[in-house]
Amino acid sequence: MYSRPTYKEIAEFSGLTEDEVGTYFVSCLLRPDGSWTIFFGREALKGLSGKLGKLSEDLTLLIPVKQS
């Protein structure tokens, strides 16, 4: 996946809603292997209490390369 993931794609992968992604999304970074690191704001700790299962401790999410 070389194009930036949409809020919908991030939501599907993370288990969050598109609105939650839109509220807490900060930025994303394309990694050399084609995967994406998604960064969420610190506010997500409070706002998403109980829904942070797929996010790391530092509020990031890794979306792997799409296999075609």
N, CA, C and O atoms as a Tinker XYZ file with bonds, in Angstrom:
   272  protein
     1  N      0.861000   -1.165000    0.000000    73     2
     2  CA     0.000000    0.000000    0.000000    64     1     3
     3  C      0.903000    1.221000    0.000000    63     2     4     5
     4  O      1.526000    1.536000    1.014000    81     3
     5  N      0.975000    1.901000   -1.117000    73     3     6
     6  CA     1.829000    3.071000   -1.170000    64     5     7
     7  C      1.052000    4.367000   -1.048000    63     6     8     9
     8  O      1.628000    5.398000   -0.697000    81     7
     9  N     -0.247000    4.339000   -1.330000    73     7    10
    10  CA    -1.035000    5.548000   -1.117000    64     9    11
    11  C     -1.470000    5.590000    0.345000    63    10    12    13
    12  O     -1.708000    4.556000    0.969000    81    11
    13  N     -1.566000    6.793000    0.871000    73    11    14
    14  CA    -1.913000    6.972000    2.279000    64    13    15
    15  C     -3.254000    6.297000    2.583000    63    14    16    17
    16  O     -4.217000    6.470000    1.836000    81    15
    17  N     -3.321000    5.540000    3.662000    73    15    18
    18  CA    -4.588000    4.884000    3.998000    64    17    19
    19  C     -5.663000    5.922000    4.344000    63    18    20    21
    20  O     -5.377000    6.953000    4.953000    81    19
    21  N     -6.879000    5.631000    3.948000    73    19    22
    22  CA    -7.998000    6.512000    4.258000    64    21    23
    23  C     -8.442000    6.268000    5.703000    63    22    24    25
    24  O     -8.060000    5.276000    6.322000    81    23
    25  N     -9.246000    7.182000    6.221000    73    23    26
    26  CA    -9.803000    6.980000    7.562000    64    25    27
    27  C    -10.606000    5.680000    7.606000    63    26    28    29
    28  O    -10.592000    4.968000    8.610000    81    27
    29  N    -11.299000    5.380000    6.522000    73    27    30
    30  CA   -12.090000    4.145000    6.457000    64    29    31
    31  C    -11.187000    2.920000    6.584000    63    30    32    33
    32  O    -11.494000    2.000000    7.342000    81    31
    33  N    -10.078000    2.903000    5.847000    73    31    34
    34  CA    -9.139000    1.769000    5.921000    64    33    35
    35  C     -8.524000    1.653000    7.311000    63    34    36    37
    36  O     -8.381000    0.551000    7.840000    81    35
    37  N     -8.161000    2.789000    7.903000    73    35    38
    38  CA    -7.592000    2.773000    9.251000    64    37    39
    39  C     -8.634000    2.247000   10.234000    63    38    40    41
    40  O     -8.318000    1.444000   11.112000    81    39
    41  N     -9.874000    2.701000   10.084000    73    39    42
    42  CA   -10.949000    2.250000   10.968000    64    41    43
    43  C    -11.169000    0.742000   10.850000    63    42    44    45
    44  O    -11.302000    0.052000   11.861000    81    43
    45  N    -11.206000    0.236000    9.627000    73    43    46
    46  CA   -11.417000   -1.196000    9.422000    64    45    47
    47  C    -10.303000   -2.019000   10.052000    63    46    48    49
    48  O    -10.560000   -3.073000   10.633000    81    47
    49  N     -9.086000   -1.550000    9.941000    73    47    50
    50  CA    -7.956000   -2.296000   10.477000    64    49    51
    51  C     -7.861000   -2.190000   11.997000    63    50    52    53
    52  O     -7.453000   -3.140000   12.665000    81    51
    53  N     -8.240000   -1.026000   12.545000    73    51    54
    54  CA    -8.051000   -0.787000   13.976000    64    53    55
    55  C     -9.235000   -1.201000   14.845000    63    54    56    57
    56  O     -9.090000   -1.401000   16.051000    81    55
    57  N    -10.408000   -1.330000   14.223000    73    55    58
    58  CA   -11.601000   -1.614000   15.007000    64    57    59
    59  C    -12.261000   -0.363000   15.567000    63    58    60    61
    60  O    -13.198000   -0.452000   16.360000    81    59
    61  N    -11.773000    0.804000   15.156000    73    59    62
    62  CA   -12.374000    2.072000   15.560000    64    61    63
    63  C    -13.389000    2.497000   14.501000    63    62    64    65
    64  O    -13.452000    1.898000   13.427000    81    63
    65  N    -14.171000    3.513000   14.794000    73    63    66
    66  CA   -15.060000    4.067000   13.781000    64    65    67
    67  C    -14.295000    5.118000   12.977000    63    66    68    69
    68  O    -13.244000    5.596000   13.405000    81    67
    69  N    -14.827000    5.469000   11.818000    73    67    70
    70  CA   -14.196000    6.521000   11.025000    64    69    71
    71  C    -14.177000    7.839000   11.790000    63    70    72    73
    72  O    -13.205000    8.591000   11.708000    81    71
    73  N    -15.237000    8.120000   12.529000    73    71    74
    74  CA   -15.292000    9.352000   13.322000    64    73    75
    75  C    -14.203000    9.356000   14.397000    63    74    76    77
    76  O    -13.569000   10.384000   14.634000    81    75
    77  N    -13.987000    8.213000   15.044000    73    75    78
    78  CA   -12.939000    8.133000   16.065000    64    77    79
    79  C    -11.567000    8.328000   15.443000    63    78    80    81
    80  O    -10.720000    9.022000   16.004000    81    79
    81  N    -11.348000    7.718000   14.290000    73    79    82
    82  CA   -10.069000    7.912000   13.596000    64    81    83
    83  C     -9.899000    9.390000   13.260000    63    82    84    85
    84  O     -8.829000    9.956000   13.485000    81    83
    85  N    -10.937000   10.015000   12.726000    73    83    86
    86  CA   -10.862000   11.426000   12.368000    64    85    87
    87  C    -10.601000   12.330000   13.564000    63    86    88    89
    88  O     -9.950000   13.367000   13.432000    81    87
    89  N    -11.100000   11.945000   14.714000    73    87    90
    90  CA   -10.918000   12.747000   15.916000    64    89    91
    91  C     -9.509000   12.633000   16.479000    63    90    92    93
    92  O     -8.934000   13.636000   16.901000    81    91
    93  N     -8.943000   11.432000   16.492000    73    91    94
    94  CA    -7.682000   11.187000   17.196000    64    93    95
    95  C     -6.468000   11.001000   16.297000    63    94    96    97
    96  O     -5.344000   10.948000   16.796000    81    95
    97  N     -6.664000   10.900000   14.976000    73    95    98
    98  CA    -5.556000   10.745000   14.022000    64    97    99
    99  C     -4.663000   11.984000   14.066000    63    98   100   101
   100  O     -5.146000   13.116000   14.057000    81    99
   101  N     -3.345000   11.745000   14.113000    73    99   102
   102  CA    -2.383000   12.856000   14.088000    64   101   103
   103  C     -1.624000   12.868000   12.767000    63   102   104   105
   104  O     -1.585000   13.891000   12.083000    81   103
   105  N     -1.026000   11.747000   12.407000    73   103   106
   106  CA    -0.265000   11.682000   11.163000    64   105   107
   107  C      0.031000   10.225000   10.825000    63   106   108   109
   108  O     -0.297000    9.309000   11.579000    81   107
   109  N      0.659000   10.043000    9.673000    73   107   110
   110  CA     1.071000    8.687000    9.291000    64   109   111
   111  C      2.420000    8.766000    8.583000    63   110   112   113
   112  O      2.813000    9.806000    8.055000    81   111
   113  N      3.100000    7.652000    8.592000    73   111   114
   114  CA     4.442000    7.577000    8.029000    64   113   115
   115  C      4.557000    6.322000    7.181000    63   114   116   117
   116  O      4.294000    5.217000    7.657000    81   115
   117  N      4.947000    6.491000    5.935000    73   115   118
   118  CA     5.196000    5.361000    5.051000    64   117   119
   119  C      6.544000    4.763000    5.401000    63   118   120   121
   120  O      7.559000    5.459000    5.397000    81   119
   121  N      6.555000    3.478000    5.703000    73   119   122
   122  CA     7.798000    2.793000    6.055000    64   121   123
   123  C      8.464000    2.244000    4.787000    63   122   124   125
   124  O      7.794000    2.060000    3.771000    81   123
   125  N      9.760000    1.984000    4.839000    73   123   126
   126  CA    10.474000    1.514000    3.645000    64   125   127
   127  C      9.904000    0.234000    3.027000    63   126   128   129
   128  O     10.042000    0.012000    1.824000    81   127
   129  N      9.265000   -0.604000    3.844000    73   127   130
   130  CA     8.710000   -1.857000    3.316000    64   129   131
   131  C      7.318000   -1.679000    2.720000    63   130   132   133
   132  O      6.722000   -2.651000    2.256000    81   131
   133  N      6.784000   -0.444000    2.724000    73   131   134
   134  CA     5.468000   -0.175000    2.154000    64   133   135
   135  C      4.338000   -0.194000    3.174000    63   134   136   137
   136  O      3.197000    0.121000    2.835000    81   135
   137  N      4.634000   -0.554000    4.404000    73   135   138
   138  CA     3.610000   -0.508000    5.450000    64   137   139
   139  C      3.495000    0.926000    5.967000    63   138   140   141
   140  O      4.318000    1.782000    5.643000    81   139
   141  N      2.465000    1.173000    6.771000    73   139   142
   142  CA     2.214000    2.509000    7.303000    64   141   143
   143  C      2.181000    2.475000    8.814000    63   142   144   145
   144  O      1.589000    1.570000    9.401000    81   143
   145  N      2.806000    3.445000    9.449000    73   143   146
   146  CA     2.651000    3.659000   10.882000    64   145   147
   147  C      1.678000    4.817000   11.038000    63   146   148   149
   148  O      1.881000    5.901000   10.491000    81   147
   149  N      0.614000    4.565000   11.799000    73   147   150
   150  CA    -0.427000    5.554000   12.037000    64   149   151
   151  C     -0.261000    6.072000   13.460000    63   150   152   153
   152  O     -0.126000    5.284000   14.395000    81   151
   153  N     -0.269000    7.392000   13.628000    73   151   154
   154  CA    -0.075000    8.012000   14.940000    64   153   155
   155  C     -1.389000    8.640000   15.416000    63   154   156   157
   156  O     -2.061000    9.353000   14.672000    81   155
   157  N     -1.731000    8.357000   16.662000    73   155   158
   158  CA    -2.923000    8.924000   17.284000    64   157   159
   159  C     -2.512000    9.843000   18.426000    63   158   160   161
   160  O     -1.467000    9.648000   19.046000    81   159
   161  N     -3.342000   10.847000   18.699000    73   159   162
   162  CA    -3.066000   11.818000   19.751000    64   161   163
   163  C     -3.258000   11.238000   21.144000    63   162   164   165
   164  O     -3.965000   10.246000   21.326000    81   163
   165  N     -2.620000   11.869000   22.123000    73   163   166
   166  CA    -2.707000   11.434000   23.522000    64   165   167
   167  C     -4.140000   11.461000   24.040000    63   166   168   169
   168  O     -4.479000   10.723000   24.965000    81   167
   169  N     -4.982000   12.308000   23.449000    73   167   170
   170  CA    -6.373000   12.397000   23.864000    64   169   171
   171  C     -7.098000   11.072000   23.687000    63   170   172   173
   172  O     -8.115000   10.819000   24.333000    81   171
   173  N     -6.568000   10.226000   22.807000    73   171   174
   174  CA    -7.185000    8.926000   22.550000    64   173   175
   175  C     -7.189000    8.051000   23.805000    63   174   176   177
   176  O     -8.067000    7.203000   23.960000    81   175
   177  N     -6.230000    8.244000   24.690000    73   175   178
   178  CA    -6.180000    7.451000   25.919000    64   177   179
   179  C     -7.470000    7.597000   26.710000    63   178   180   181
   180  O     -7.992000    6.620000   27.249000    81   179
   181  N     -7.974000    8.807000   26.777000    73   179   182
   182  CA    -9.206000    9.067000   27.525000    64   181   183
   183  C    -10.437000    8.791000   26.659000    63   182   184   185
   184  O    -11.382000    8.136000   27.099000    81   183
   185  N    -10.414000    9.293000   25.440000    73   183   186
   186  CA   -11.579000    9.197000   24.569000    64   185   187
   187  C    -11.891000    7.807000   24.057000    63   186   188   189
   188  O    -13.041000    7.507000   23.737000    81   187
   189  N    -10.878000    6.953000   23.975000    73   187   190
   190  CA   -11.073000    5.607000   23.439000    64   189   191
   191  C    -10.872000    4.534000   24.499000    63   190   192   193
   192  O    -10.559000    3.389000   24.173000    81   191
   193  N    -11.043000    4.887000   25.726000    73   191   194
   194  CA   -10.868000    3.927000   26.817000    64   193   195
   195  C    -11.625000    2.637000   26.505000    63   194   196   197
   196  O    -12.826000    2.657000   26.236000    81   195
   197  N    -10.907000    1.523000   26.546000    73   195   198
   198  CA   -11.512000    0.230000   26.258000    64   197   199
   199  C    -11.494000   -0.160000   24.795000    63   198   200   201
   200  O    -11.883000   -1.281000   24.468000    81   199
   201  N    -11.060000    0.713000   23.901000    73   199   202
   202  CA   -11.044000    0.410000   22.462000    64   201   203
   203  C     -9.633000    0.502000   21.874000    63   202   204   205
   204  O     -9.469000    0.605000   20.658000    81   203
   205  N     -8.641000    0.466000   22.724000    73   203   206
   206  CA    -7.264000    0.662000   22.254000    64   205   207
   207  C     -6.541000   -0.645000   21.960000    63   206   208   209
   208  O     -5.315000   -0.655000   21.852000    81   207
   209  N     -7.260000   -1.726000   21.832000    73   207   210
   210  CA    -6.675000   -3.049000   21.677000    64   209   211
   211  C     -5.590000   -3.197000   20.630000    63   210   212   213
   212  O     -4.578000   -3.847000   20.894000    81   211
   213  N     -5.763000   -2.618000   19.453000    73   211   214
   214  CA    -4.787000   -2.799000   18.376000    64   213   215
   215  C     -3.723000   -1.709000   18.338000    63   214   216   217
   216  O     -2.773000   -1.793000   17.560000    81   215
   217  N     -3.878000   -0.687000   19.176000    73   215   218
   218  CA    -2.879000    0.382000   19.225000    64   217   219
   219  C     -1.781000    0.014000   20.207000    63   218   220   221
   220  O     -2.047000   -0.602000   21.240000    81   219
   221  N     -0.558000    0.388000   19.892000    73   219   222
   222  CA     0.559000    0.124000   20.790000    64   221   223
   223  C      0.516000    1.085000   21.970000    63   222   224   225
   224  O     -0.308000    1.998000   22.010000    81   223
   225  N      1.401000    0.873000   22.916000    73   223   226
   226  CA     1.481000    1.749000   24.095000    64   225   227
   227  C      1.704000    3.208000   23.721000    63   226   228   229
   228  O      1.220000    4.111000   24.404000    81   227
   229  N      2.435000    3.435000   22.642000    73   227   230
   230  CA     2.709000    4.820000   22.236000    64   229   231
   231  C      1.665000    5.345000   21.239000    63   230   232   233
   232  O      1.915000    6.299000   20.502000    81   231
   233  N      0.492000    4.699000   21.233000    73   231   234
   234  CA    -0.651000    5.123000   20.420000    64   233   235
   235  C     -0.357000    5.132000   18.926000    63   234   236   237
   236  O     -0.732000    6.058000   18.208000    81   235
   237  N      0.314000    4.091000   18.480000    73   235   238
   238  CA     0.543000    3.918000   17.052000    64   237   239
   239  C     -0.099000    2.609000   16.600000    63   238   240   241
   240  O     -0.384000    1.717000   17.399000    81   239
   241  N     -0.309000    2.532000   15.316000    73   239   242
   242  CA    -0.890000    1.352000   14.693000    64   241   243
   243  C     -0.076000    1.069000   13.440000    63   242   244   245
   244  O      0.201000    1.983000   12.664000    81   243
   245  N      0.302000   -0.163000   13.237000    73   243   246
   246  CA     1.040000   -0.542000   12.029000    64   245   247
   247  C      0.073000   -1.211000   11.067000    63   246   248   249
   248  O     -0.544000   -2.224000   11.398000    81   247
   249  N     -0.057000   -0.644000    9.881000    73   247   250
   250  CA    -0.878000   -1.252000    8.831000    64   249   251
   251  C      0.084000   -1.889000    7.844000    63   250   252   253
   252  O      0.849000   -1.189000    7.179000    81   251
   253  N      0.051000   -3.212000    7.745000    73   251   254
   254  CA     1.013000   -3.897000    6.871000    64   253   255
   255  C      0.733000   -3.648000    5.391000    63   254   256   257
   256  O     -0.319000   -3.128000    5.020000    81   255
   257  N      1.675000   -4.022000    4.577000    73   255   258
   258  CA     1.559000   -3.901000    3.131000    64   257   259
   259  C      0.404000   -4.785000    2.676000    63   258   260   261
   260  O      0.271000   -5.927000    3.116000    81   259
   261  N     -0.432000   -4.240000    1.786000    73   259   262
   262  CA    -1.509000   -5.033000    1.220000    64   261   263
   263  C     -0.924000   -6.076000    0.282000    63   262   264   265
   264  O     -0.100000   -5.763000   -0.577000    81   263
   265  N     -1.353000   -7.303000    0.454000    73   263   266
   266  CA    -0.921000   -8.364000   -0.442000    64   265   267
   267  C     -1.862000   -8.393000   -1.636000    63   266   268   269
   268  O     -3.081000   -8.411000   -1.463000    81   267
   269  N     -1.310000   -8.398000   -2.850000    73   267   270
   270  CA    -2.184000   -8.415000   -4.028000    64   269   271
   271  C     -2.250000   -9.769000   -4.657000    63   270   272
   272  O     -2.943000   -9.952000   -5.658000    81   271
